[in-house]
Amino acid sequence: MENKRFCKRCLLQDIMPDEFIENMRIYLNGLDDEIKADENLYQERIRLCLDCDNLNEGICRLCGCFVEYRAAIKKRACPAIHSRW
Ligand code: SF4
């Protein structure tokens, strides 16, 4: 945890303990392919979140979701009125 930092536009992977991140990866990797966003879509969504003022320590302030989880589900969308993804 010593190397972790806290900042507005961080993802969970930047601020949470390694054990949490490992559990998150196991969960996301275990999602059924039918519901999981493919890697390119996931990375594009995360890129857009990282450039958004609504991202706060891994959480979207509009919906309260952890963006890394929300972005991983294909049918989910950005909750902004002018959706970013
Ligand atoms: S408003 Fe959309 S782009 Fe911004 S953090 Fe939330 S999900 Fe990501």
py3Dmol code that shows the C-alpha trace and the ligand (Angstrom):
import py3Dmol

protein = """\
ATOM      1  CA  MET A   1       0.000   0.000   0.000  1.00  0.00           C
ATOM      2  CA  GLU A   2       3.008   2.305   0.400  1.00  0.00           C
ATOM      3  CA  ASN A   3       3.263   2.947  -3.327  1.00  0.00           C
ATOM      4  CA  LYS A   4      -0.455   3.559  -3.749  1.00  0.00           C
ATOM      5  CA  ARG A   5      -1.649   7.103  -4.196  1.00  0.00           C
ATOM      6  CA  PHE A   6      -4.961   8.865  -3.936  1.00  0.00           C
ATOM      7  CA  CYS A   7      -6.153  11.222  -6.580  1.00  0.00           C
ATOM      8  CA  LYS A   8      -9.325  12.343  -8.292  1.00  0.00           C
ATOM      9  CA  ARG A   9      -8.758  10.639 -11.616  1.00  0.00           C
ATOM     10  CA  CYS A  10      -7.434   7.330 -10.450  1.00  0.00           C
ATOM     11  CA  LEU A  11      -8.726   3.860 -11.037  1.00  0.00           C
ATOM     12  CA  LEU A  12      -9.094   1.239  -8.352  1.00  0.00           C
ATOM     13  CA  GLN A  13      -5.972  -0.415  -9.751  1.00  0.00           C
ATOM     14  CA  ASP A  14      -4.044   2.721  -8.766  1.00  0.00           C
ATOM     15  CA  ILE A  15      -5.278   3.095  -5.220  1.00  0.00           C
ATOM     16  CA  MET A  16      -6.521  -0.190  -3.817  1.00  0.00           C
ATOM     17  CA  PRO A  17      -4.472  -2.908  -2.102  1.00  0.00           C
ATOM     18  CA  ASP A  18      -3.008  -5.620  -4.312  1.00  0.00           C
ATOM     19  CA  GLU A  19      -5.335  -8.281  -2.883  1.00  0.00           C
ATOM     20  CA  PHE A  20      -8.405  -6.237  -3.864  1.00  0.00           C
ATOM     21  CA  ILE A  21      -7.053  -5.756  -7.388  1.00  0.00           C
ATOM     22  CA  GLU A  22      -6.290  -9.447  -7.757  1.00  0.00           C
ATOM     23  CA  ASN A  23      -9.841 -10.316  -6.694  1.00  0.00           C
ATOM     24  CA  MET A  24     -11.227  -7.749  -9.134  1.00  0.00           C
ATOM     25  CA  ARG A  25      -9.179  -9.247 -11.991  1.00  0.00           C
ATOM     26  CA  ILE A  26     -10.321 -12.759 -11.131  1.00  0.00           C
ATOM     27  CA  TYR A  27     -13.947 -11.572 -11.133  1.00  0.00           C
ATOM     28  CA  LEU A  28     -13.636  -9.656 -14.405  1.00  0.00           C
ATOM     29  CA  ASN A  29     -11.732 -12.448 -16.152  1.00  0.00           C
ATOM     30  CA  GLY A  30     -14.403 -14.893 -15.056  1.00  0.00           C
ATOM     31  CA  LEU A  31     -17.268 -12.979 -16.660  1.00  0.00           C
ATOM     32  CA  ASP A  32     -19.068 -14.847 -19.405  1.00  0.00           C
ATOM     33  CA  ASP A  33     -17.914 -13.761 -22.863  1.00  0.00           C
ATOM     34  CA  GLU A  34     -21.521 -12.978 -23.788  1.00  0.00           C
ATOM     35  CA  ILE A  35     -21.725 -10.185 -21.226  1.00  0.00           C
ATOM     36  CA  LYS A  36     -18.110  -9.073 -21.084  1.00  0.00           C
ATOM     37  CA  ALA A  37     -16.847  -6.131 -23.122  1.00  0.00           C
ATOM     38  CA  ASP A  38     -13.937  -7.137 -25.312  1.00  0.00           C
ATOM     39  CA  GLU A  39     -10.505  -5.781 -24.385  1.00  0.00           C
ATOM     40  CA  ASN A  40     -10.516  -2.948 -26.961  1.00  0.00           C
ATOM     41  CA  LEU A  41     -13.951  -1.737 -25.873  1.00  0.00           C
ATOM     42  CA  TYR A  42     -12.980  -1.985 -22.202  1.00  0.00           C
ATOM     43  CA  GLN A  43      -9.761  -0.026 -22.678  1.00  0.00           C
ATOM     44  CA  GLU A  44     -11.529   2.681 -24.717  1.00  0.00           C
ATOM     45  CA  ARG A  45     -14.156   3.097 -21.994  1.00  0.00           C
ATOM     46  CA  ILE A  46     -11.506   3.324 -19.294  1.00  0.00           C
ATOM     47  CA  ARG A  47      -9.594   5.885 -21.357  1.00  0.00           C
ATOM     48  CA  LEU A  48     -12.716   8.042 -21.560  1.00  0.00           C
ATOM     49  CA  CYS A  49     -13.381   7.706 -17.826  1.00  0.00           C
ATOM     50  CA  LEU A  50      -9.816   8.754 -17.045  1.00  0.00           C
ATOM     51  CA  ASP A  51     -10.477  11.961 -18.968  1.00  0.00           C
ATOM     52  CA  CYS A  52     -13.775  12.669 -17.199  1.00  0.00           C
ATOM     53  CA  ASP A  53     -14.371  15.079 -14.309  1.00  0.00           C
ATOM     54  CA  ASN A  54     -16.901  12.666 -12.833  1.00  0.00           C
ATOM     55  CA  LEU A  55     -14.252  10.055 -12.026  1.00  0.00           C
ATOM     56  CA  ASN A  56     -13.278  10.186  -8.371  1.00  0.00           C
ATOM     57  CA  GLU A  57     -10.948   7.558  -6.914  1.00  0.00           C
ATOM     58  CA  GLY A  58     -12.218   4.849  -9.233  1.00  0.00           C
ATOM     59  CA  ILE A  59     -15.896   5.704  -8.769  1.00  0.00           C
ATOM     60  CA  CYS A  60     -18.202   7.447 -11.206  1.00  0.00           C
ATOM     61  CA  ARG A  61     -19.884  10.271  -9.316  1.00  0.00           C
ATOM     62  CA  LEU A  62     -22.998  10.038 -11.493  1.00  0.00           C
ATOM     63  CA  CYS A  63     -23.886   6.400 -10.873  1.00  0.00           C
ATOM     64  CA  GLY A  64     -21.710   5.380  -7.939  1.00  0.00           C
ATOM     65  CA  CYS A  65     -20.205   2.472  -9.863  1.00  0.00           C
ATOM     66  CA  PHE A  66     -16.598   1.420  -9.845  1.00  0.00           C
ATOM     67  CA  VAL A  67     -15.836   2.285 -13.463  1.00  0.00           C
ATOM     68  CA  GLU A  68     -13.575  -0.728 -13.966  1.00  0.00           C
ATOM     69  CA  TYR A  69     -16.531  -2.982 -13.198  1.00  0.00           C
ATOM     70  CA  ARG A  70     -19.084  -0.959 -15.168  1.00  0.00           C
ATOM     71  CA  ALA A  71     -16.877  -0.711 -18.240  1.00  0.00           C
ATOM     72  CA  ALA A  72     -16.370  -4.482 -18.253  1.00  0.00           C
ATOM     73  CA  ILE A  73     -20.046  -5.197 -18.923  1.00  0.00           C
ATOM     74  CA  LYS A  74     -20.826  -4.857 -22.625  1.00  0.00           C
ATOM     75  CA  LYS A  75     -24.419  -3.661 -22.249  1.00  0.00           C
ATOM     76  CA  ARG A  76     -23.610  -0.972 -19.674  1.00  0.00           C
ATOM     77  CA  ALA A  77     -23.302   2.635 -20.757  1.00  0.00           C
ATOM     78  CA  CYS A  78     -21.831   5.798 -19.352  1.00  0.00           C
ATOM     79  CA  PRO A  79     -24.623   7.413 -17.284  1.00  0.00           C
ATOM     80  CA  ALA A  80     -23.872  10.994 -18.304  1.00  0.00           C
ATOM     81  CA  ILE A  81     -26.620  12.897 -20.149  1.00  0.00           C
ATOM     82  CA  HIS A  82     -24.198  13.182 -23.040  1.00  0.00           C
ATOM     83  CA  SER A  83     -22.885   9.662 -22.662  1.00  0.00           C
ATOM     84  CA  ARG A  84     -19.153   9.306 -23.247  1.00  0.00           C
ATOM     85  CA  TRP A  85     -19.438   5.609 -24.004  1.00  0.00           C
TER      86      TRP A  85
END
"""
ligand_1 = """\
8
SF4
S -19.638 9.904 -16.360
Fe -19.134 8.264 -17.822
S -17.059 8.710 -18.520
Fe -17.427 9.870 -16.623
S -16.637 8.562 -14.984
Fe -18.830 8.148 -15.184
S -18.920 6.368 -16.604
Fe -16.882 7.275 -16.797
"""
view = py3Dmol.view(width=600, height=400)
view.addModel(protein, "pdb")
view.setStyle({"model": 0}, {"cartoon": {"style": "trace"}})
view.addModel(ligand_1, "xyz")
view.setStyle({"model": 1}, {"stick": {}})
view.zoomTo()
view.show()
